[in-house]
Amino acid sequence: MIKNLNYFRSFPGLIIVLVLCLPGLSTGLDAQVLLDQAKQNFNDHNWIDAKDKFEQIVKDSSQNGEAWFYLGLTYVNLNQIPAALRAYQKADSLHFAPAQTRYNIACAYALQNDKGKSIQALAGAINAGFKNIQQLSTDPDLDNIRNEPEFQELFIQLEQQIFPCLHNPKYSEFDFWIGEWEVFNPQGQKVGENYIQKLMQGCLIQENWTSARGSRGTSINYFDPAVNKWKQNWVDENGRVIWYVGEFKDYAMHFQGELIDPQGRVEQARVILELLPDGNVHHVIRHSKDSGSTWYIWFDGLYKRKNTDTEMQD
């Protein structure tokens, strides 16, 4: 404690040191320590102490976008929505995490039932790069705008950005193959079962084949926009590898490619998977051992959908 300032008047440099240490004029290091403490209070749900610290930080340094952002979050937890909105807007003006900050602004407006400004802020968040579609789908703060047509349009816009395969019809051309199938040869004998599923938000079709003898194989099928073609890559437990490239036309998928056996021998392949009027699928594979001079049928199968209802009863 300083008892008598007269002692220091002959030492101007010391007076400067004392001024720098006066309360309210924190150094950069002190400000960071206070910010870390405030964030710890926030993480501990100690909203009052967090609020006091964040308010002190923005009072000392009004250009601290991170502190404004966290102050907004803290106000929300204290149910002080108008104050939270002002804090978020200040953070946004400082260009702090624009996507998430504008999303939080949208939530604050929605909580105040200002639907128009909420949707406008949400559009700004998406334009700034907001991509958390799960949060957008479930956040209760947005419940009162979720049924608005403008919200639905924004949701579809975001879904198209994140999951383009769900909305581009090219990725649905092979959907007729999706399902659980029993497969029969031309003599009516069951030769296997195939389970075809769509994965990766519509970007991938996976085949899981089990023959009547118990051998297994799998393929991945996907549309390649770089070449505007469908591709299939197959591997089975017998060491065979197959690759195809093709396109959908005339209600059928047409592939061409090669089968490579474990010894490295190659046979050319032509494939047709045709959707029949009754919903079944006719799958024919032809191979050539002489570079396409002659062809023989390597596989001929009729896919019939499994009666899952009957199986469940059994």
BELSUL-V608224 format. One record per residue. N is the residue number from 1. PHI is phi in whole degrees, -180 to 180 (NA if undefined). PSI is psi as a letter, one per 40 degrees, with the letter a starting at -180 (NA if undefined). Layout:
BEGIN
N:PHI:PSI + N:PHI:PSI
END
This chain:
BEGIN
1:NA:h + 2:-89:h + 3:-91:d + 4:-144:h + 5:-73:e + 6:-59:d + 7:-62:d + 8:-93:e + 9:-66:d + 10:-89:e + 11:-128:g + 12:-56:d + 13:-60:d + 14:-69:d + 15:-61:d + 16:-61:d + 17:-61:d + 18:-65:d + 19:-63:d + 20:-64:d + 21:-95:e + 22:-65:i + 23:-58:i + 24:93:e + 25:-114:g + 26:-74:i + 27:-76:i + 28:-58:d + 29:-65:d + 30:-63:d + 31:-64:d + 32:-68:d + 33:-62:d + 34:-66:d + 35:-64:d + 36:-63:d + 37:-66:d + 38:-64:d + 39:-67:d + 40:-66:d + 41:-58:d + 42:-62:d + 43:-64:d + 44:-85:e + 45:63:f + 46:-90:g + 47:-66:d + 48:-65:d + 49:-64:d + 50:-62:d + 51:-60:d + 52:-60:d + 53:-71:d + 54:-63:d + 55:-63:d + 56:-65:d + 57:-64:d + 58:-71:d + 59:-70:d + 60:-78:d + 61:-141:g + 62:-71:e + 63:-98:e + 64:-86:g + 65:-63:d + 66:-64:d + 67:-65:d + 68:-62:d + 69:-61:d + 70:-68:d + 71:-64:d + 72:-61:d + 73:-60:d + 74:-67:d + 75:-59:d + 76:-60:d + 77:-68:e + 78:-95:e + 79:60:f + 80:-107:g + 81:-67:d + 82:-59:d + 83:-67:d + 84:-62:d + 85:-61:d + 86:-63:d + 87:-66:d + 88:-63:d + 89:-63:d + 90:-66:d + 91:-61:d + 92:-67:d + 93:-64:d + 94:-94:e + 95:63:f + 96:-87:h + 97:39:g + 98:-54:d + 99:-62:d + 100:-73:d + 101:-63:d + 102:-69:d + 103:-62:d + 104:-65:d + 105:-62:d + 106:-60:d + 107:-64:d + 108:-64:d + 109:-64:d + 110:-63:d + 111:-65:d + 112:-94:e + 113:63:f + 114:-95:g + 115:-66:d + 116:-62:d + 117:-70:d + 118:-64:d + 119:-67:d + 120:-63:d + 121:-68:d + 122:-65:d + 123:-62:d + 124:-64:d + 125:-65:d + 126:-65:d + 127:-65:d + 128:-85:e + 129:113:e + 130:-64:h + 131:-135:e + 132:-83:g + 133:-69:d + 134:-65:d + 135:-63:d + 136:-64:d + 137:-75:d + 138:-120:e + 139:-64:h + 140:-64:d + 141:-61:d + 142:-104:e + 143:-57:d + 144:-82:e + 145:-119:e + 146:-64:d + 147:-93:e + 148:-73:h + 149:-56:d + 150:-66:d + 151:-65:d + 152:-60:d + 153:-64:d + 154:-65:d + 155:-63:d + 156:-64:d + 157:-59:d + 158:-68:d + 159:-62:d + 160:-65:d + 161:-69:d + 162:-84:d + 163:-123:g + 164:-63:d + 165:-66:d + 166:-73:e + 167:-119:e + 168:-90:h + 169:-61:d + 170:-58:d + 171:-78:e + 172:-104:e + 173:-63:d + 174:-99:e + 175:-65:d + 176:-64:e + 177:-88:e + 178:-71:h + 179:146:a + 180:-109:h + 181:-127:i + 182:-105:h + 183:-119:h + 184:-125:i + 185:-81:i + 186:-60:d + 187:-86:e + 188:87:e + 189:-85:h + 190:-73:h + 191:-109:e + 192:166:a + 193:-130:i + 194:-137:h + 195:-115:h + 196:-111:h + 197:-131:i + 198:-101:h + 199:-131:i + 200:54:f + 201:52:f + 202:86:e + 203:-92:e + 204:-140:h + 205:-115:h + 206:-112:h + 207:-102:h + 208:-130:h + 209:-102:h + 210:-131:h + 211:-77:i + 212:-63:d + 213:-88:e + 214:101:e + 215:-74:i + 216:-130:i + 217:-156:i + 218:-144:i + 219:-137:i + 220:-113:i + 221:-130:h + 222:-155:i + 223:-89:h + 224:-103:h + 225:-68:e + 226:-67:d + 227:-117:e + 228:58:f + 229:-135:i + 230:-86:i + 231:-132:i + 232:-132:h + 233:-127:h + 234:-118:i + 235:-140:h + 236:-123:i + 237:-75:e + 238:-92:e + 239:89:e + 240:-83:i + 241:-124:h + 242:-133:h + 243:-132:h + 244:-132:i + 245:-134:h + 246:-168:a + 247:-152:i + 248:-94:h + 249:-158:i + 250:55:f + 251:62:f + 252:-148:i + 253:-96:h + 254:-112:h + 255:-120:i + 256:-137:i + 257:178:a + 258:-141:i + 259:-106:h + 260:-121:h + 261:-87:i + 262:-60:d + 263:-89:e + 264:88:e + 265:-73:i + 266:-118:h + 267:-125:h + 268:-71:i + 269:-138:i + 270:-127:h + 271:-133:h + 272:-132:h + 273:-114:h + 274:-109:h + 275:-80:h + 276:-89:i + 277:-57:d + 278:-85:e + 279:92:e + 280:-76:i + 281:-128:h + 282:-102:h + 283:-118:h + 284:-124:h + 285:-121:h + 286:-114:h + 287:-120:i + 288:-133:h + 289:-98:e + 290:-125:f + 291:58:f + 292:94:e + 293:-69:d + 294:-135:i + 295:-132:i + 296:-133:i + 297:-79:h + 298:-92:d + 299:-153:h + 300:-141:h + 301:-133:i + 302:-106:h + 303:-88:h + 304:-121:h + 305:-63:h + 306:-68:i + 307:-84:g + 308:-66:d + 309:-64:d + 310:-65:d + 311:-63:d + 312:-65:d + 313:-67:d + 314:-67:NA
END
